[in-house]
Amino acid sequence: MATNPTDIEVFPASDSTLLVRFDRHGGPEANEQVLALAWQLQHQERSRRILNLHPAYESLLIRFDPLVQSHAEIEALVRKRLQVTLPDLPERKQLDVPVCYGGAFGPDLEEVARLTQLIPAQVVELHSSVNYRVCFLGFAPGFPYLGGMDRRIAVPRLDSPRKKVAPGTVAIADEQTGIYPVSSPGGWRLIGRTPLKLFTPDEPSPALVLPGDRLRFRPIAPDDYGRALR
């Protein structure tokens, strides 16, 4: 995976972090570069020099111990990695995500349809027809920010966030879609819910999906949702 150094910025974000920002207009390609760099640092440098890595859509935040390494040393390490072609990511998993759309599971589906001048069935069809890429996890433990949603169903966030959103709720905000893994406040538009558990804190790998994974939503009936929980 080739990188263009002119599209990359590297600068301190705090006394113990460095931010690597790829082309802000790069879209999916920029995210692939973010994840490829994170993978390299994770597997080749983290134990010796890096404490944690926080990928986002088009940037990577690197946390290090300032008593051991300086910003200049971490930046030199990053730029050295960027001088060569970043490797393609290892093959990641493909996940089928059953979703019961609308009704009590997705109370904002009708409003999303109204805002996009579609009918609810069209919103469901467009939302479930994409093979989404997990760009990064954030906001809450295991919350996947998914890339590739059809712009025809993009809608703004709620003016006032809800105080509580149920685990497994599938939602839309602007041109993003994601899944609430745990009960939490939230300002995204709720269109459905999956019976899958996205975050299990007592498991060795608590998050069901990781950056680079792929997932596709599959509409199911309310009865199927209930059976899946049993």
For each residue, the residues with C-beta under 8 A, 3 or more apart:
1: 32 33 36 85 86 87 88
2: 85 86
3: 7 8 22 33 82 85 86
4: 7 8 23
5: 8 79 82 83
6:
7: 3 4 22 23 26 30
8: 3 4 5 20 21 22 23 82
9: 19 20 21
10: 18 19 20 21 75 78 79
11: 18 19 21
12: 15 17 18 19 71
13: 17 18 19 61
14: 17
15: 12 66
16: 51 63 64 65 66
17: 12 13 14 61 62 63 64
18: 10 11 12 13 61 62 64 71 74 75 78
19: 9 10 11 12 13 59 60 61 62
20: 8 9 10 34 37 59 60 61 62 78
21: 8 9 10 11 24 58 59
22: 3 7 8 26 30 33 34 58 59
23: 4 7 8 26 29 30 58
24: 21 30 58
25: 30
26: 7 22 23 29 30 31 33 58
27: 30 31
28: 31 32 133 147 148
29: 23 26 32 33
30: 7 22 23 24 25 26 27 33 34 57 58
31: 26 27 28 34 35 57 58 133 135 136 147
32: 1 28 29 35 36 89
33: 1 3 22 26 29 30 36 37 86
34: 20 22 30 31 37 38 55 56 57 58 59 60 136
35: 31 32 38 39 55 89 211 212
36: 1 32 33 39 40 86 87 88 89
37: 20 33 34 40 41 60 78 81 82 86
38: 34 35 41 42 53 55 60 211
39: 35 36 42 43 87 89 90 212
40: 36 37 43 44 45 81 86 87
41: 37 38 44 45 46 50 53 62 77 78 81
42: 38 39 45 46 53
43: 39 40 46
44: 40 41
45: 40 41 42 48 49 50 77
46: 41 42 43 49 50 51 53
47:
48: 45
49: 45 46 64 68 69 73 74 77
50: 41 45 46 53 62 63 64 74
51: 16 46 63 64 65
52: 62 63
53: 38 41 42 46 50 60 61 62 63
54: 60 61 62 63 136 138
55: 34 35 38 59 60 61 135 136 211
56: 34 59 60 61 135 136 138
57: 30 31 34 135 136 145 147
58: 21 22 23 24 26 30 31 34
59: 19 20 21 22 34 55 56
60: 19 20 34 37 38 53 54 55 56
61: 13 17 18 19 20 53 54 55 56
62: 17 18 19 20 41 50 52 53 54 74 78
63: 16 17 50 51 52 53 54
64: 16 17 18 49 50 51 68 69 74
65: 16 51 68 69
66: 15 16 69 70 71
67:
68: 49 64 65
69: 49 64 65 66 73 74
70: 66 73 74
71: 12 18 66 74 75
72: 75 76
73: 49 69 70 76 77
74: 18 49 50 62 64 69 70 71 77 78
75: 10 18 71 72 78 79
76: 72 73 79 80
77: 41 45 49 73 74 80 81
78: 10 18 20 37 41 62 74 75 81 82
79: 5 10 75 76 82 83
80: 76 77 83
81: 37 40 41 77 78 84 86
82: 3 5 8 37 78 79 86
83: 5 79 80
84: 81
85: 1 2 3
86: 1 2 3 33 36 37 40 81 82
87: 1 36 39 40
88: 1 36
89: 32 35 36 39 92 212
90: 39
91:
92: 89 210 212 213 214
93: 209 213 214
94: 131 213 214 215 216
95: 208 209 213 214 215 216
96: 215 216 218
97: 170 179 194 196 215 216 217 218
98: 194 195 196 217 218 219 220 224 225 228
99: 105 128 170 192 193 194 217 218 219 220
100: 103 105 106 192 193 194 219 220 221 222 224 225
101: 105 106 109 120 124 127 170 191 192 219
102: 105 106 109 110 120 124 191 192
103: 100 106 107 109 222
104: 107
105: 99 100 101 102 169 192 193 222 225
106: 100 101 102 103 109 169 170 190 191 192 193
107: 103 104 190
108: 111 112 158 171 189 190 191
109: 101 102 103 106 112 113 120 123 124 190 191 192
110: 102 113 114 120
111: 108 114 115 155 189
112: 108 109 115 116 120 123 153 155 172 189 191
113: 109 110 116 118 119 120 122 123
114: 110 111 117
115: 111 112 155 156
116: 112 113 123 152 153 154 155
117: 114
118: 113 122 123 126 152 153
119: 113 122 123
120: 101 102 109 110 112 113 123 124
121: 124 125
122: 113 118 119 125 126
123: 109 112 113 116 118 119 120 126 127 153 191
124: 101 102 109 120 121 127 128 191 192 219
125: 121 122 128 129
126: 118 122 123 129 130 150 152 153
127: 101 123 124 130 149 150 153 170 172 177 191 217
128: 99 124 125 216 217 218 219
129: 125 126 150
130: 126 127 148 149 150 216
131: 94 148 214 215 216
132: 146 147 148 149 177 214 215 216 217
133: 28 31 146 147 148 212 213 214
134: 137 144 145 146 147 209 210 211 212 213 214 215
135: 31 55 56 57 144 145 146 147 211
136: 31 34 54 55 56 57 144 145 211
137: 134 141 142 143 144 145 207 209 210 211
138: 54 56 143 145
139: 143 145 178
140: 143 180 181 182 184 199
141: 137 181 182 199 201 206 207
142: 137 181 182 198 199 206 207 208 209
143: 137 138 139 140 178 179 180 181 198
144: 134 135 136 137 178 179 181 198 209 213 215
145: 57 134 135 136 137 138 139 176 178
146: 132 133 134 135 149 176 177 178 215
147: 28 31 57 132 133 134 135
148: 28 130 131 132 133
149: 127 130 132 146 153 154 172 175 176 177
150: 126 127 129 130 153 154
151: 154 175
152: 116 118 126
153: 112 116 118 123 126 127 149 150 172
154: 116 149 150 151 172 174 175
155: 111 112 115 116 172 173 174 189
156: 115 173 174
157: 161 173 174 187 188 189
158: 108 161 162 187 188 189
159:
160: 187
161: 157 158 185 186 187
162: 158 165 185 186 187 190
163: 185
164: 183 184 185
165: 162 169 171 180 183 184 185 186 188 190
166: 169 180 183 193
167: 180 181 182 183 197 198 199
168: 179 180 181 193 194 195 196 197 198
169: 105 106 165 166 179 180 186 190 192 193
170: 97 99 101 106 127 177 178 179 190 191 192 193 194 217
171: 108 165 177 178 179 180 186 188 189 190 191
172: 112 127 149 153 154 155 176 177 188 189 191
173: 155 156 157 176 177 178 187 188 189
174: 154 155 156 157
175: 149 151 154
176: 145 146 149 172 173 188
177: 127 132 146 149 170 171 172 173
178: 139 143 144 145 146 170 171 173 188
179: 97 143 144 168 169 170 171 194 198
180: 140 143 165 166 167 168 169 171 183 184 186
181: 140 141 142 143 144 167 168 197 198 199 207 208
182: 140 141 142 167 199
183: 164 165 166 167 180
184: 140 164 165 180
185: 161 162 163 164 165
186: 161 162 165 169 171 180 190
187: 157 158 160 161 162 173
188: 157 158 165 171 172 173 176 178
189: 108 111 112 155 157 158 171 172 173
190: 106 107 108 109 162 165 169 170 171 186 193
191: 101 102 106 108 109 112 123 124 127 170 171 172
192: 99 100 101 102 105 106 109 124 169 170 217 219
193: 99 100 105 106 166 168 169 170 190 225
194: 97 98 99 100 168 170 179 217
195: 98 168 225 228 229
196: 97 98 168 208
197: 167 168 181 200 208
198: 142 143 144 167 168 179 181 207 208 209
199: 140 141 142 167 181 182 206 207 208
200: 197 203 206 208
201: 141 206
202: 206
203: 200 206
204:
205:
206: 141 142 199 200 201 202 203
207: 137 141 142 181 198 199 210
208: 95 142 181 196 197 198 199 200
209: 93 95 134 137 142 144 198 213 215
210: 92 134 137 207 213
211: 35 38 55 134 135 136 137
212: 35 39 89 92 133 134
213: 92 93 94 95 133 134 144 209 210
214: 92 93 94 95 131 132 133 134
215: 94 95 96 97 131 132 134 144 146 209
216: 94 95 96 97 128 130 131 132
217: 97 98 99 127 128 132 170 192 194
218: 96 97 98 99 128
219: 98 99 100 101 124 128 192
220: 98 99 100 224 225 228
221: 100 224 225
222: 100 103 105 225 226
223: 226 227
224: 98 100 220 221 227 228
225: 98 100 105 193 195 220 221 222 228 229
226: 222 223 229 230
227: 223 224 230
228: 98 195 220 224 225
229: 195 225 226
230: 226 227
